[in-house]
Amino acid sequence: MTNQDVMQLTDEYILGSYKRFPVALESGDNATLKDFDGKSYIDFASGIGVCSLGCGNESWLAAITTQAKKLPHTSNLFYTEPAATAAKTLVERTGLKGVFFSNSGAEANEGAIKLARKYSFDKYGAGRHNIITLNHSFHGRTITTLAATGQDVFHQYFFPFTEGFLYAEPNDVASIKSACMSGTVCAVMMELIQGEGGVLPLDKAFVQEVAEFCKSRDILLLVDEVQTGVGRTGTLFCFQQYGIEPDVVTFAKGIAAGLPFGGVLAGANCAEVLSAGTHATTFGGNPICAAGAVAVLAALTPDFLGEVTQKGAYIRETIAGWNLPVVTSVRGLGLMIGIGVSCSHREAVGKLVESGLLALTAGADTIRLMPPLTITKDEIDEGLSILKTILSAY
């Protein structure tokens, strides 16, 4: 098949809810992908942060194929080893108490929202159910997680949205405290780096003060690490760089390196809230996906994570060093990088893709880079060369 064949087939039979680039990807080797016409691309997007180990990682392939031959799936009415092993590793490396496995980030955030509301209901009864999220946040595309998202652009068409969300300003503690004055708040939910909002890191002092305030009021702190987690920022989870102990952490994207997997990590104070029958999923904890997660977690050694930090610093420093007029800022942590630009970020990313570099947009003016954590120096330099050429033309 050719690119055109795949695009025609897709347009005819798949609902048009995505605005796709005119590229049909067929295969890849680490961070170098090829389309059906044989053109190569450097991958600075990794499926929006999903392909954490790139394409063709041998340890990951061995883990999932071995598990597929043994037991591809069973219901959560039975015990399986891969999910238990993945959960043990996550608990031991975060200090939290237990895990609920989902299939996606939106599902994980739905689970966290349910956990927070039930925690409060069990202790205080009805009426203490509101959850504060931040303006410019993004928490998913289900009806409830769209409501949780602090961007008006997502609050359209699908009325009525789930009630019970209040919005506060990022890096403004007074805004959080003001929203809590009614006594109806059970949780604060935040991304430590607002990904879809523009790769906007929250101030550490703000996050720490909010964490202390929540603890003093028995308000749960939910940290959405769907984009920032699983090594993306140079530590297993981004909260480990902020000096806080969240009550709940959600994750997905890179946890199984391309397979649909996510979850909710709960601290000791709320790990018993989701008792039998209160929350469930058919595919969550699937043995093949969980085996992929075990392989990913095994790869994320301290040395590996140190390399993620170094690679991210190299990319950010290189871009900043170009001193291009079109670049207004370079920000991020690890391999989650935002480039503020004064041109149309959508137009620029389109030109990057045409030139053989896969990148993303975020917010109103940001080019977002989220390459595989395994990307090599040669692949980075090739991608940066394309990026410099395109941005220099503005």
For each residue, the residues with C-beta under 8 A, 3 or more apart:
1: 5 6 24 36
2: 5 6 24 36 37
3: 6 7 22 23 24 35 36 37
4: 7 8
5: 1 2 8 9 24 36
6: 1 2 3 9 10 24 36
7: 3 4 10 11 20 22 24
8: 4 5 11 12
9: 5 6 12 13
10: 6 7 13 14 20 24
11: 7 8 14 16
12: 8 9
13: 9 10
14: 10 11
15:
16: 11
17:
18:
19:
20: 7 10 23
21: 350 353
22: 3 7
23: 3 20 35 41 353
24: 1 2 3 5 6 7 10 35 36
25: 28 33 34 35 36 41
26: 34 35 36
27: 33 34 55
28: 25 31 32 33 34 43 54 55 56
29: 32 54 55 56
30: 54 55 56 57 372 374 375 376 379
31: 28 42 43 44 46 54 55 371 372 374 375 376 379 383
32: 28 29 40 41 42 43 379
33: 25 27 28 40 41 42 43 55 358
34: 25 26 27 28 38 39 40 41
35: 3 23 24 25 26 38 39 41
36: 1 2 3 5 6 24 25 26
37: 2 3
38: 34 35
39: 34 35 356
40: 32 33 34 356
41: 23 25 32 33 34 35 353 356 357 358
42: 31 32 33 356 357 358 379 382 383 386
43: 28 31 32 33 46 51 54 55 358 371 372 375 379
44: 31 357 358 359 360 369 370 371 383 387
45: 48 49 358 359 360 369 370 371
46: 31 43 49 50 51 52 54 254 370 371 372
47: 50 51 258
48: 45 227 253 360 370
49: 45 46 52 195 227 232 253 254 336 370
50: 46 47 253 254 257 258
51: 43 46 47 54 55 254 257 258 372
52: 46 49 230 231 232 253 254 255 257 296 372 373 374
53: 57 59 60 257 295 296 299 372 373 374
54: 28 29 30 31 43 46 51 57 372 373 374 375
55: 27 28 29 30 31 33 43 51 372
56: 28 29 30 61
57: 30 53 54 60 61 257 295 299 374
58: 61 62
59: 53 62 63 295 298 299
60: 53 57 63 64 257 292 295 296 299
61: 56 57 58 64 65
62: 58 59 65 66 295
63: 59 60 66 67 291 292 294 295
64: 60 61 67 68 259 288 291 292 295
65: 61 62 68 69
66: 62 63 69 70 291
67: 63 64 70 71 72 82 287 288 290 291
68: 64 65 72 288
69: 65 66
70: 66 67 287
71: 67 74 80 287
72: 67 68 286 287 288
73: 283 286 287 288
74: 71 78 80 287
75: 78 282
76: 280 281 282 284 285
77:
78: 74 75
79: 84
80: 71 74 83 84 285 287 290
81: 84 85 287
82: 67 85 86 287 288 290 291 293 294
83: 80 86 87 101 285 286 287 290
84: 79 80 81 87 88
85: 81 82 88 89 290 294
86: 82 83 89 90 99 101 290 293 294 297
87: 83 84 90 91 98 99 101
88: 84 85 91 92
89: 85 86 92 93 294 297
90: 86 87 93 94 96 99 263 265 297
91: 87 88 94 95 96 97 98 99 265
92: 88 89
93: 89 90 236 297
94: 90 91 236 237 240 249 265
95: 91 245
96: 90 91 99 246 249 265 266 267 268 271
97: 91 266 267 268 271
98: 87 91 265 266 271
99: 86 87 90 91 96 263 264 265 266
100: 111 263 264 266 274 279 284
101: 83 86 87 261 262 263 281 284 285 290
102: 107 108 110 111 252 261 262 263 264 281 284
103: 107 260 261 262 281 283 284 286 289
104: 107 108 140 252 260 262
105: 108 109 140 224 226 227 250 251 252 253 262
106: 109 110 139 140 141 142 145
107: 102 103 104 110 111 140 142 252 262 281 284
108: 102 104 105 111 112 226 250 251 252 262 263 264
109: 105 106 112 113 139 140 145 148 189 224 226 250
110: 102 106 107 113 114 140 142 144 145
111: 100 102 107 108 114 115 250 264 274 279
112: 108 109 115 116 189 222 224 248 250 264
113: 109 110 116 117 131 144 145 148 187 189 222
114: 110 111 117 118 274 278 279
115: 111 112 118 119 220 248 264 266 270 273 274 279
116: 112 113 119 120 131 186 187 189 220 222 248 270
117: 113 114 120 121 129 131 164 186 187
118: 114 115 121 122 273 274 278
119: 115 116 122 123 186 220 270 273
120: 116 117 123 124 128 129 186 187 220
121: 117 118 124 125 126 128 129
122: 118 119 273
123: 119 120 218
124: 120 121 127 128
125: 121 128
126: 121 129
127: 124 184
128: 120 121 124 125 183 184 185 186
129: 117 120 121 126 164 184 186
130: 164 165 166 179 182 184 185 186
131: 113 116 117 148 164 165 166 185 186 187 188 189 222
132: 165 166 167 168 176 179 180 185 187 188 189
133: 137 139 148 149 150 165 166 167 168 188 189 190
134: 137 150 167 168 169 170 190 191 194 202
135: 150 151 167 168 169 170
136: 150 151 170 194 197 198 200 363
137: 133 134 148 149 150 151 189 190 191 194 197 224
138: 149 151 154 191 194 195 196 197
139: 106 109 133 145 148 149 189 191 224
140: 104 105 106 107 109 110 144 145 146 148 149 226
141: 106 145 146 154
142: 106 107 110 145 146
143: 146 147 158 161 162
144: 110 113 140 147 148 161 162
145: 106 109 110 113 139 140 141 142 148 149
146: 140 141 142 143 149 154 155 158 161
147: 143 144 155 161 162 163 164 165
148: 109 113 131 133 137 139 140 144 145 165 189
149: 133 137 138 139 140 145 146 154 155
150: 133 134 135 136 137 167
151: 135 136 137 138 154 155 196 197
152: 155
153: 156
154: 138 141 146 149 151
155: 146 147 149 151 152 161
156: 153
157:
158: 143 146 161
159:
160: 163
161: 143 144 146 147 155 158
162: 143 144 147 165
163: 147 160
164: 117 129 130 131 147
165: 130 131 132 133 147 148 162
166: 130 131 132 133 179 185
167: 132 133 134 135 150 179
168: 132 133 134 135 172 175 176 178 179 188
169: 134 135 172 175
170: 134 135 136 194 200 202 206
171: 202 203 206
172: 168 169 175 176 206
173: 176 177 206 209 210 213
174: 177 178
175: 168 169 172 178 179
176: 132 168 172 173 179 180 188 210 213
177: 173 174 180 181 213
178: 168 174 175 181
179: 130 132 166 167 168 175 176 182 185
180: 132 176 177 183 185 213 217 219
181: 177 178
182: 130 179 185
183: 128 180
184: 127 128 129 130
185: 128 130 131 132 166 179 180 182 188 217 219
186: 116 117 119 120 128 129 130 131 219 220
187: 113 116 117 120 131 132 214 219 220 221 222 247 248
188: 131 132 133 168 176 185 210 214 219 220 221 222
189: 109 112 113 116 131 132 133 137 139 148 222 223 224
190: 133 134 137 202 207 210 221 222 223 224
191: 134 137 138 139 194 195 197 202 223 224 225 226 227 228
192: 201 202 207 223 225 228 238 239 242
193: 199 200 201 202 227 228 233 238 332 333 336
194: 134 136 137 138 170 191 197 198 199 200 201 202
195: 49 138 191 199 226 227 228 336 362 368
196: 138 151 362 363
197: 136 137 138 151 191 194 200 362 363
198: 136 194 338 340 362 363 364 365 366
199: 193 194 195 331 332 336 337 338 362 363 366 368
200: 136 170 193 194 197 331 338 363
201: 192 193 194 331 332 333
202: 134 170 171 190 191 192 193 194 206 207
203: 171 206 207
204: 207 208 242 243
205: 208 209
206: 170 171 172 173 202 203 209 210
207: 190 192 202 203 204 210 211 242 244
208: 204 205 211 212 242 243 244
209: 173 205 206 212 213
210: 173 176 188 190 206 207 213 214 221
211: 207 208 214 215 221 244 245 246
212: 208 209 215 216
213: 173 176 177 180 209 210 216 217 219
214: 187 188 210 211 217 219 220 221 247
215: 211 212 218 219 221
216: 212 213
217: 180 185 213 214
218: 123 215
219: 180 185 186 187 188 213 214 215
220: 115 116 119 120 186 187 188 214 247 248 270
221: 187 188 190 210 211 214 215 244 246 247 248
222: 112 113 116 131 187 188 189 190 246 247 248 249 250
223: 189 190 191 192 237 238 239 244 246 248 249 250
224: 105 109 112 137 139 189 190 191 250
225: 191 192 228 229 230 237 238 239 249 250 251
226: 105 108 109 140 191 195 229 250 251 252 253 262
227: 48 49 105 191 193 195 232 253 336 370
228: 191 192 193 195 225 232 233 237 238 333 336
229: 225 226 232 236 237 238 249 251 252 253 254 255
230: 52 225 236 237 251 253 254 255 296 300
231: 52 234 235 236 254 300 304 305 308 334 373
232: 49 52 227 228 229 238 253 254 308 334 335 336 370 373
233: 193 228 238 241 308 312 332 333 334 335 336
234: 231 241 305 306 308 309 312 333 334 335
235: 231 238 240 241 305 334
236: 93 94 229 230 231 240 300 305
237: 94 223 225 228 229 230 240 249 251
238: 192 193 223 225 228 229 232 233 235 241 242 333
239: 192 223 225 242 244 245 246 249
240: 94 235 236 237
241: 233 234 235 238 333
242: 192 204 207 208 238 239
243: 204 208
244: 207 208 211 221 223 239
245: 95 211 239 267
246: 96 211 221 222 223 239 249 267
247: 187 214 220 221 222 266 267 269 270
248: 112 115 116 187 220 221 222 223 264 265 266 267 270
249: 94 96 222 223 225 229 237 239 246 264 265
250: 105 108 109 111 112 222 223 224 225 226 262 263 264 265
251: 105 108 225 226 229 230 237 255 262 263 265
252: 102 104 105 107 108 226 229 255 261 262 263
253: 48 49 50 52 105 226 227 229 230 232 262
254: 46 49 50 51 52 229 230 231 232 257 296 373
255: 52 229 230 251 252 261 262 263 293 296
256: 259 260 261 289 290 292 293 296
257: 50 51 52 53 57 60 254 292 295 296
258: 47 50 51 292
259: 64 256 288 289 292 293
260: 103 104 256 283 289
261: 101 102 103 252 255 256 286 289 290 292 293
262: 101 102 103 104 105 107 108 226 250 251 252 253 255
263: 90 99 100 101 102 108 250 251 252 255 284
264: 99 100 102 108 111 112 115 248 249 250
265: 90 91 94 96 98 99 248 249 250 251
266: 96 97 98 99 100 115 247 248 270 271 273 274
267: 96 97 245 246 247 248 270 271
268: 96 97 271
269: 247
270: 115 116 119 220 247 248 266 267 273
271: 96 97 98 266 267 268
272: 275
273: 115 118 119 122 266 270 278
274: 100 111 114 115 118 266 278 279
275: 272 278
276:
277: 280
278: 114 118 273 274 275
279: 100 111 114 115 274
280: 76 277 284
281: 76 101 102 103 107 284 285
282: 75 76
283: 73 103 260 286 289
284: 76 100 101 102 103 107 263 280 281
285: 76 80 83 101 281 289 290
286: 72 73 83 103 261 283 289 290
287: 67 70 71 72 73 74 80 81 82 83 290 291
288: 64 67 68 72 73 82 259 291 292
289: 103 256 259 260 261 283 285 286 292 293
290: 67 80 82 83 85 86 101 256 261 285 286 287 293 294
291: 63 64 66 67 82 287 288 294 295
292: 60 63 64 256 257 258 259 261 288 289 295 296
293: 82 86 255 256 259 261 289 290 296 297
294: 63 82 85 86 89 290 291 297 298
295: 53 57 59 60 62 63 64 257 291 292 298 299
296: 52 53 60 230 254 255 256 257 292 293 299 300
297: 86 89 90 93 293 294 300
298: 59 294 295 301
299: 53 57 59 60 295 296 304
300: 230 231 236 296 297 304 305 373
301: 298 304 305
302: 305 306
303: 306 307
304: 231 299 300 301 307 308 373
305: 231 234 235 236 300 301 302 308 309
306: 234 302 303 309 310
307: 303 304 310 311
308: 231 232 233 234 304 305 311 312 334 335 373
309: 234 305 306 312 313 334
310: 306 307 313 314
311: 307 308 314 315 334 335 375 377 380
312: 233 234 308 309 315 316 332 333 334 335 336 337
313: 309 310 316 317
314: 310 311 317 318 380
315: 311 312 318 319 335 337 369 380 384
316: 312 313 319 320 330 331 332 337
317: 313 314 320 321
318: 314 315 321 322 384
319: 315 316 322 327 330 339 384 387
320: 316 317 323 327 330
321: 317 318
322: 318 319 327 388 391 392
323: 320 327
324: 327 388 391 392 394
325: 342 394
326: 341 342 343 391 394
327: 319 320 322 323 324 330 339 340 341 391
328: 340 341 342 365
329: 338 339 340
330: 316 319 320 327 337 338 339 340
331: 199 200 201 316 337 338 340
332: 193 199 201 233 312 316 336 337 338 369
333: 193 201 228 233 234 238 241 312 336
334: 231 232 233 234 235 308 309 311 312
335: 232 233 234 308 311 312 315 369 370 371 373 375
336: 49 193 195 199 227 228 232 233 312 332 333 368 369 370
337: 199 312 315 316 330 331 332 368 369 370
338: 198 199 200 329 330 331 332 362 363 366 367 368 369
339: 319 327 329 330 366 367 368 369
340: 198 327 328 329 330 331 365 366
341: 326 327 328 345 348 365 366 367 391 394
342: 325 326 328 365 394
343: 326 347 348 394
344: 347 348
345: 341 348 349 361 362 364 365 366 367
346: 349 350 361
347: 343 344 350 351
348: 341 343 344 345 351 352 367 390 391 394
349: 345 346 352 353 359 360 361 367
350: 21 346 347 353 354
351: 347 348 354 355 390
352: 348 349 355 357 358 359 367 386 387 390
353: 21 23 41 349 350 356 357 358 359
354: 350 351
355: 351 352 386 389 390
356: 39 40 41 42 353 386
357: 41 42 44 352 353 383 386 387 390
358: 33 41 42 43 44 45 352 353
359: 44 45 349 352 353 367 368 369 387
360: 44 45 48 349 367 368 369 370
361: 345 346 349 366 367 368
362: 195 196 197 198 199 338 345 366 367 368
363: 136 196 197 198 199 200 338 366
364: 198 345
365: 198 328 340 341 342 345
366: 198 199 338 339 340 341 345 361 362 363
367: 338 339 341 345 348 349 352 359 360 361 362
368: 195 199 336 337 338 339 359 360 361 362
369: 44 45 315 332 335 336 337 338 339 359 360
370: 44 45 46 48 49 227 232 335 336 337 360
371: 31 43 44 45 46 335 375 379 380 383
372: 30 31 43 46 51 52 53 54 55 375
373: 52 53 54 231 232 254 300 304 308 335
374: 30 31 52 53 54 57
375: 30 31 43 54 311 335 371 372 379 380
376: 30 31 379 380
377: 311 380 381
378: 381 382
379: 30 31 32 42 43 371 375 376 382 383
380: 311 314 315 371 375 376 377 383 384
381: 377 378 384 385
382: 42 378 379 385 386
383: 31 42 44 357 371 379 380 386 387
384: 315 318 319 380 381 387 388
385: 381 382 388 389
386: 42 352 355 356 357 382 383 389 390
387: 44 319 352 357 359 383 384 390 391
388: 322 324 384 385 391 392
389: 355 385 386 392 393
390: 348 351 352 355 357 386 387 393
391: 322 324 326 327 341 348 387 388 394
392: 322 324 388 389
393: 389 390
394: 324 325 326 341 342 343 348 391
